[in-house]
Amino acid sequence: MRGPSPRLGERSRAERGEESLKCLPAGRWRSGAESGARRTRAAPAFLRSPPDPRRTHAGQKTLLDAALRRHLSRPAALPRRRAAAGSPAPRRAAPPGSGRHGPGAERPWPRFPDALRPFEPGPDGGGGGGRVSPRQRRDASAGLYRGRRCRMESCFDFALCRKNGFKVYVYPQQKGEKIAESYQNVLAAIEGSRFYTSDPSQACLFVLSLDTLDRDQLSPQYVHNLRSKVQSLHLWNNGRNHLIFNLYSGTWPDYTEDVGFDIGQAMLAKASISTENFRPNFDVSIPLFSKDHPRTGGEKGFLRFNTIPPLRKYMLVFKGKRYLTGIGSDTRNALYHVHNGEDVVLLTTCKHGKDWQKHKDSRCDRDNTEYEKYDYREMLHNATFCLVPRGRRLGSFRFLEALQAACVPVMLSNGWELPFSEVIDWKQAAVIGDERLLLQIIQDRIFKHISRNSLIWNKHPGGLFVLPQYSSYLGDFPYYYANLGLKPLPTFTAVIHAVTPLVSQSQPVLKLLVAVAKSQYCAQIIVLWNCDKPLPAKHRWPATSVPVIVIEGESKVMSSRFLPYDNIVTDAVLSLDEDTVLSTTEVDFAFTVWQSFPERIVGYPARSHFWDNTKERWGYTSKWTNDYSMVLTGAAIYHKYYHYLYTHYLPASLKNMVDQLANCEDILMNFLVSAVTKLPPIKVTQKKQYKETMMGQTSRASRWADPDHFAQRQSCMNTFASWFGYMPLIHSQMRLDPVLFKDQVSILRKKYRDIERL
């Protein structure tokens, strides 16, 4: 039964924001339970399996039948649970004067909240009952479990992060040490992120260059003598502020979770970790991925229709090994009971391992024959639900494969701590994102006052693109406007990027400034002076009805036009090149369109990308075609938050490339916005003379005609796509025009009359 709700003033801002997002679209308040009942998004499902009386941890309880959970939660059931676990039930002392059947005997057994779970004594702390011998305790405290009580507050030095911010240092690779390709990809992803630093004195988190992914002693990737190698690192400090990655641990026949060396006070980013050994708010559960898994991004998902869960040919599918003996065999040996060969297709094969025929049973021949009839990929992409049973270890490759195929994963693995469960609510249709999610989780633990709540992580676009350092109010982010029932401010700030000296009063930049200032929506104009010549005198600038602020760039680089200047007080930014030719009417119309699409780029000059099969690389084109995928920021409107995201989210390597080439900053901004929104930009009324205007007699015009300049933009496209891990740009054929534009009606009936005269 739910207890009374706290007063609104006692709730945290995150809780109030979460409730507001639940209530506003429906027009009424509703509880979290009601919200969950109304969801239609895909989510992992759980199959109930027979309870194991020896394991009563939280992960086991989530899979038990509801009636059994209620029974186990009764006061009288708790002593029996302790006895089943090998621990004698503690005695309850009756109050003085109450006999055996006195009032004291009816007192309920105290129930402790789950919040106390992190402080339960582990195998190294005793307190679990007198049947555990000292030798067993010593064995249990070895290896992985020595730091069982570690939490961020006790085993992490926050002072390093407060001093220099959240920076990650990767140890240099030691000579002669072999590193698997999978671990090389992990290290390369960290080194390519904005958190990386090559200076260990600036670091807050340290990552080993020693390959710790595969700790199965029978694996060819196993690194020997890892214990002594780790201890010899001069920055090791008993693992404090270190992060260790691991996919496989233990070996046949037990497959324990011990990584084979003392990790000390280091955090674990581990696949197939159990809820019993998972240290909440310290370790991070990650999905099991194959060596072919892309380093970042990857292919787009296969969900083609707005139906969640998708209605497909099969209801439930699985195809994989059937372990005849050992760990995991009970789970997969029982699948044939559900298989019907029609809408439920669960296929297993006995053909694995060298001695599988020794353990062959009567069903193997039939199962092997049925197994060969189906193609795994075809099943995966034509099923609504995909079974994810445990293998030798708790995790499975099927988890990521199912998500990629837009198939709802059905877990069959007791006690598995689901990947990124700290921030992702797997009861909703959440998105894993990429490898940077792991670093974001740790960053939020360190700086809790600006950490992202569950609502942000589990709602589009996810926590990766919502930087809480920008604002703690969701209404300051453009993609939450619709959910909160908000609209952007009705004015914009124009930012004109000036790179040539002011020598004549007839220069395009002055005409542009006057035209923009006449817009009814213009609040102010900022001229970013990135010219090597000194600033012109004040009287050289034309008189306008709106304030004109001239900012002289200190570094005078291309990326400076996207800095989050404090002078920008409006939501919308009209980004302009100095030689852009726009009328006041065009500015007004573009801003009116943007108000309906505040999360996107809206503007005039459009460009497109394509895949060049001959060169096997992405290409860039400025040809006038029926579709486009970019709107250049030389004449475009977007939300000011993208200035902050460009500056603080993108790595220094990409911004340095832009600054060195003095090119491609507009392409990079389009990549960023499309990656966030998963939507194309919006082009407004066609303006063909924009192309001829840019080929005028200006210094910038010569750059557009320069073939080297065009080749640089081709190269930028592929560099950006490599960092994002995929091509985020999306083609579109939509163009928005004013009503009655080009229609044969009187010019007096048209709102944007000047556009007709273009």
Secondary structure, DSSP 8 states (H G I E B T S, - for coil): -------GGGS-HHHHHHHHHHHTTTTS---HHHHHHH--S---EE------TT--SHHHHTTS-HHHHHHHTSTTHHHHHHHHTT---------TT--TTSGGGG-------GGGGGGS--TTT--S-TTS-HHHHHHHTSGGGGGTT--HHHH--THHHHHH-S-EEE----TT----HHHHHHHHHHHTSTTB-S-GGG-SEEE-SS--SEE-TTSTT--TTHHHHHHT-TT-GGGTTEEEEESEE--TTT--S--SS--TT-EEEESS-BTTT--TTT-EE-----TTS-SS--S-----SS-SS---SEEEEEEEE---SSTTHHHHHTGGGT--SSSEEEEEE---STTGGGG--TTHHHHHHHHTTS-HHHHHTTEEEEEEE--SSS--THHHHHHHTT-EEEEE-TTB--TTTTT--TTS------THHHHHHHHHHHSGGG---HHHHTSTT-GGG--TTT-S-GGGSGGGHHHHT----S-EEEEEEE-S----TT-HHHHHHHHHHT-TTEEEEEEEE--SS----GGGS---SS-EEEEE-SS--GGGGGS--TT--SSEEEEEETT----HHHHHHHHHHHHH-TTS-EES-EEEEEEETTTTEEEEE----S-BSEE-TTEEEEETHHHHHHHHTS-HHHHHHHHHHT--HHHHHHHHHHHHHSS--EEES--THHHHHTTSSSHHHHHHH-HHHHHHHHHHHHHHHHHHTS-----B--EE--TTTT-SS-GGG-SSHHHHT-
